[in-house]
């Protein structure tokens, strides 16, 4: 019983450490943004921060829905490789959406107490998450091969059949040549 409690304490401590890492200090610079985006965020009013955060969350939720549809398609095709690949991207996107929703709440709380530096920090986390969700959605699209299927509908393909020698009526491939096993092989 004592071991179980310690394990719970360690897990709780680890979870708290992870949350502190994600939250970061309120007064930290925003190194994850390019200089031009950082300047843009610094110039935004509280209302603009709130509106943009909501728009970014809406976009992330839409991208989440798109990836969920891709997962359903992979499941319908019964393609385990595609399914696992898309599911991995989906799991990451869900986590980013959840963190962004929490950051939006923190953003609103910071604005309510007029802590604009904290509000900008929370908004920055939402921006970074949105960019990552866009990237993960593109990766999920690659998983299902959607990019490979985007072709022009008017595409025509011509296939030329080579002239066959007399007496040959089909193009069946030759059987593979027998390969002798290496000397170290137990087969002789």
N, C-alpha and C positions, 0 to 999 in steps of 0.2 A: 504494500500500500504506500509506503514511504517513497519508493522508487517512482511510482505513478505520479505522486504529487510533485516530485522534483522535475520529472519530465514535463509536467504541465507548466511549472514555473519557468523552465528553460524555454518552452515553446512560447509562453506569454512574453518573456523577455525578448526573444528573437523577433516576435511580431511587433513589439513596441519599437525595437531598434529599426526594423524595416520602415515603420510608419514615420519615425523621425527622419530617416534618410530621405523618404519621399517628400515629406513636408519641407525640409530644408529650413534654414534660418529666414526669418521674415525680412531681414535687412540685406540679404545677399544680393549681389549683382545678378543680372540675368545672362550668364555666359552662354546659355544654350541657344540664344537668339543671335542672328547676325546684327551688326551695328545699326543698319537701317531699320530693321524691325524693332530693335530695342528702342530706338529714338521714337518710332511711331507709337509704341506702347506707352512710353513716358509722356507723350503729348495727349493721350486719350483721357477724356473725362470719365467720371464714375458711370454715367449713363451709357457712354460708348463701350466701356469695358463690359457692362452688364449685357448690353444688346449683342455685342460681338461674341461673348461667351455663350449666350443662348444659341446664336446662329451656328457657332462651331459645334456645339453639342448636338444640335439638330442634324448637321451634316454627318457627324460621327454615328449617330443612331441610324441614319439612312444607309451608310456604308456597312454598318453591322447587319442590317436587314439583307443587303445584297449578298454579303458573304454567307449568311444563313441560307439563302436560296441556292448558292453554289454548293453548300454542304448537302442540301436536299438532292440536288442533281447528282452529285457524286454518290450519294447513298442509293439513289434509284438505279444508277449505272452499275452498282455493286463493285466499284473500283476501289479497293482498299487503299491503294497508294494515294489516289486523289483524295479520298475521304480523310486519311490521316493528315495529309498536307493542309487541306482546307481547315480541318478541325484545329490544327495547331495555330493557324492564323486567326481563326475565330476566337480561340481562347485568349490570345493576346489582345485582340480588339475588345473583347468583353471587359478585360481588366482595365484597359485604358479608358473605356467609357465610364466605368465605375469610379476610377480615380478622378476623371474629369468632372463627374457629377459632384463628388465630394469637394473638389476645388471650386466648383461654382457656388456651393453653399458657403464655403470659407470666403470666397470673393464677396458675396453679398453681406456676410457678417462683417468683413473688414470695411466695406463701404459704409455700413451702418454706424460704425464707430470712427469713421473718417481716418482709417489707416490706409492711405492710398498706396504706400510702398508694399504693404502686405497684399492689397488687392491686385496690384500689378504682378506681384510674384505668383499669385494663384492664377491669374489670367495667362501668364507665360506658361505655366504648367499645362493649361488647356490647349494653348497653341502648339506646344511641342507634341502633346498627345494627338492632336488632330493631324499633324504632319505624319506622325508614325502610323496612324490608322489609315491614312491615304496610301502610304507605302505598303502596309500589310494587305490592304484590299487588292492592290496591284499584284502582289505576290500570290494571293489566293486565286486571282484570275489566271496567273501563269500555271498554278497547280492544276486547274481543270482544263487548261489548254484552250481557253477562249480566244486568246490572241492568235493562235494557229488557225482558227476557223473563220477569222474575219477575212473574207475574200470578196471580190467583185462578183455580183450575181451574173454578169454578162461574160464571165470567164469561159473560154472554150479551150479544150485540150484536144490536140490531135496526136494520135498514136500511129506510128508507121510500123507495119509488120515487115520484117526483113524477108527477102526472097529465100524460100526454103529449097534445098537441093532436091533433085528428083527422088521420089520414093518416100520422102519424109512428109508426113501429113500433120504432125503436131510438134510443138516445141517443148516436149517433156525434158526436164533437166537430166543431165547425166548423173548416175549414182555417185556418191562421194568415193574418192579413192580410199583404199584401206590404209590406215595409218599404223605403222609398227610402233608398239609401246617402247618407251625408253628402257635402257638396260636395267635400271634400278627397279623396274616394275616387277611384281611377283608373277605376272603373266608371261609365259614363254611360248 
